[in-house]
Amino acid sequence: MTVYRKEIISMGMGTNKPIIFNNRKIYIEKIILPAILVFLFIGCFGIKAVDAREMKALKRIATQKIQKPDLPENAKRVDQTVQVDRDIIKHGIDQITSTWNSPKFSSMISDRFYDKSRLNMSMALSSQYNTTLKLESMENIQVLDQYIITNPDGSRVRVSKVSAVARTRSEFEDSSAGKVSSPGTNEIVFEVKEKIK
């Protein structure tokens, strides 16, 4: 029986004690050597993989500055916007929902609305005759633009363009399916005119 004596230094274990193997020298070296090579391989390429994951600097995308629309004659844009009363906006949305799908709806839309006639035609052709629109909630009310017009008689009017998000539900009776209900979210822009002192 041959006894092989080899000193193995255990890395990180803190021992230099010699270990005697009985005809297992080759077997142990076959396991240890490939294991060390695998760890070295992973270590070298693992560091490269970490380097490849560095963050890129964020760069601002250049955009055109939004120009506010021209003001009417004798108008001056306000320095500090004044919030429009929530009840005024709710009243406006209630008027829209009550006249929706009726001939009166057209009078609620500004003449400056893009393609107003096409909207009216589309509603007349595609909506069920008995469809109603109900307001479920109103949120995100914000003043987009605000200016004051001074009239020749000295009276002043504050004009506010206000955006509001309305969550609505349209309902109609179908002859075969019964009551059909569909939720929707709409952003509505109002022009509110208020007399001020």
C-alpha positions in Angstrom: 0.0 0.0 0.0 1.4 3.4 -1.0 0.8 6.4 1.1 1.0 9.8 -0.6 1.8 12.8 1.6 1.0 16.2 0.3 0.7 19.5 2.0 -2.5 21.3 0.9 -2.9 25.0 1.9 -6.6 25.8 2.4 -7.3 29.3 1.2 -9.3 31.3 3.7 -9.5 28.5 6.2 -6.5 29.6 8.3 -4.7 26.2 8.4 -1.5 24.8 6.9 -1.8 21.3 8.4 -0.6 18.5 6.1 -3.2 16.1 4.9 -2.5 12.5 4.0 -4.5 10.8 1.2 -4.5 7.1 0.7 -4.4 6.5 -3.1 -6.7 9.4 -3.6 -4.3 12.1 -4.7 -5.3 12.1 -8.3 -9.0 12.0 -7.5 -8.8 15.0 -5.1 -6.7 17.0 -7.6 -9.2 16.3 -10.3 -11.9 17.9 -8.2 -9.9 20.8 -6.8 -8.2 22.0 -10.0 -11.4 22.2 -12.1 -13.2 23.9 -9.2 -10.5 26.5 -8.9 -10.5 27.1 -12.7 -14.3 27.5 -12.7 -14.2 30.0 -9.8 -11.4 32.0 -11.6 -13.4 31.9 -14.9 -16.6 33.1 -13.2 -14.6 35.8 -11.3 -13.0 37.2 -14.4 -16.1 37.3 -16.5 -18.4 38.2 -13.7 -16.5 41.4 -13.1 -16.8 42.2 -16.8 -20.6 41.6 -16.6 -20.9 44.0 -13.7 -19.0 46.7 -15.7 -21.3 46.2 -18.6 -24.3 47.1 -16.5 -23.3 50.7 -15.7 -26.0 53.4 -16.0 -26.1 55.8 -18.9 -26.5 59.5 -18.1 -30.0 60.8 -18.7 -30.2 63.5 -21.3 -33.1 65.9 -21.6 -35.0 65.7 -24.9 -35.2 69.2 -26.5 -38.8 70.3 -27.0 -40.3 73.4 -28.3 -41.5 75.9 -25.7 -45.3 75.9 -25.7 -46.7 79.3 -26.7 -49.8 80.5 -25.0 -52.5 81.7 -27.4 -52.7 85.4 -28.3 -54.9 87.5 -26.0 -58.0 89.4 -27.2 -57.9 93.1 -27.4 -57.8 95.0 -24.0 -56.8 91.8 -22.2 -53.9 91.2 -19.8 -52.7 87.8 -18.6 -52.8 87.5 -14.8 -49.6 87.0 -12.8 -51.2 84.8 -10.2 -54.0 82.5 -11.3 -57.2 82.4 -9.2 -58.9 79.0 -8.8 -62.4 78.7 -10.4 -65.1 77.5 -8.0 -65.6 73.8 -8.3 -69.4 74.2 -8.3 -69.1 76.3 -11.5 -67.3 73.5 -13.3 -69.7 70.9 -11.9 -72.6 72.9 -13.2 -71.0 73.0 -16.7 -70.5 69.3 -16.7 -74.1 68.7 -15.6 -75.3 70.9 -18.5 -73.2 68.8 -20.9 -74.5 65.5 -19.6 -78.1 66.6 -19.5 -78.0 67.9 -23.2 -75.9 65.0 -24.5 -77.4 63.2 -27.4 -80.0 66.0 -28.0 -80.1 68.9 -30.4 -79.3 71.3 -27.4 -75.8 69.7 -27.1 -74.5 71.7 -30.1 -75.1 74.9 -28.2 -72.8 73.7 -25.4 -69.8 73.5 -27.8 -67.7 76.5 -28.7 -67.6 77.7 -32.3 -63.8 77.5 -32.0 -64.1 73.7 -31.3 -62.2 71.9 -34.1 -64.6 70.2 -36.5 -67.7 71.0 -34.5 -70.1 70.0 -37.3 -68.5 66.6 -37.7 -68.8 65.9 -33.9 -72.5 66.8 -34.1 -73.0 64.6 -37.2 -71.2 61.7 -35.6 -73.3 61.9 -32.4 -76.5 62.0 -34.4 -75.6 58.9 -36.5 -73.7 56.7 -34.1 -75.6 57.2 -30.7 -78.7 55.3 -29.7 -81.7 57.6 -29.6 -82.4 56.7 -25.9 -78.8 57.0 -24.6 -78.2 59.1 -21.5 -74.9 60.2 -20.0 -74.4 60.4 -16.2 -71.6 62.0 -14.3 -69.9 59.6 -11.8 -67.1 61.8 -10.5 -65.1 64.9 -11.4 -61.4 65.3 -10.7 -58.1 67.1 -11.7 -59.6 70.6 -12.1 -56.8 73.0 -13.2 -56.6 76.5 -14.7 -54.8 76.3 -18.0 -54.9 80.0 -18.8 -56.4 83.1 -17.2 -56.6 86.8 -18.3 -58.6 89.9 -17.5 -60.4 91.9 -20.1 -61.1 95.6 -19.4 -64.2 96.8 -21.3 -64.5 100.4 -22.6 -67.0 101.2 -19.8 -64.3 100.2 -17.2 -65.9 96.9 -16.2 -63.6 93.9 -16.0 -64.1 90.3 -16.8 -61.8 87.4 -15.8 -61.6 84.7 -18.4 -60.3 81.3 -17.3 -59.7 78.3 -19.4 -60.2 75.3 -17.1 -59.6 71.6 -17.7 -61.5 69.0 -15.8 -61.6 65.2 -16.0 -65.1 63.7 -15.8 -65.7 60.0 -15.2 -69.0 59.3 -16.9 -71.3 56.4 -17.7 -73.5 56.1 -20.8 -76.6 54.0 -20.6 -79.3 52.9 -23.1 -82.0 50.3 -23.4 -81.3 47.6 -26.0 -84.3 45.5 -27.2 -82.4 42.2 -26.9 -79.7 42.8 -24.3 -81.7 45.1 -22.0 -80.0 47.9 -20.2 -76.5 48.5 -21.5 -74.0 50.6 -19.5 -70.5 51.7 -20.5 -68.0 53.8 -18.4 -65.8 56.5 -19.9 -63.3 59.2 -19.0 -63.4 62.6 -20.7 -61.3 65.7 -20.3 -63.4 68.8 -20.9 -62.0 72.3 -21.3 -64.3 75.1 -20.2 -64.0 78.9 -20.8 -65.4 80.5 -17.7 -66.1 84.3 -17.7 -66.6 86.0 -14.3 -67.3 89.7 -13.7 -64.8 91.2 -11.2 -64.5 94.6 -9.5 
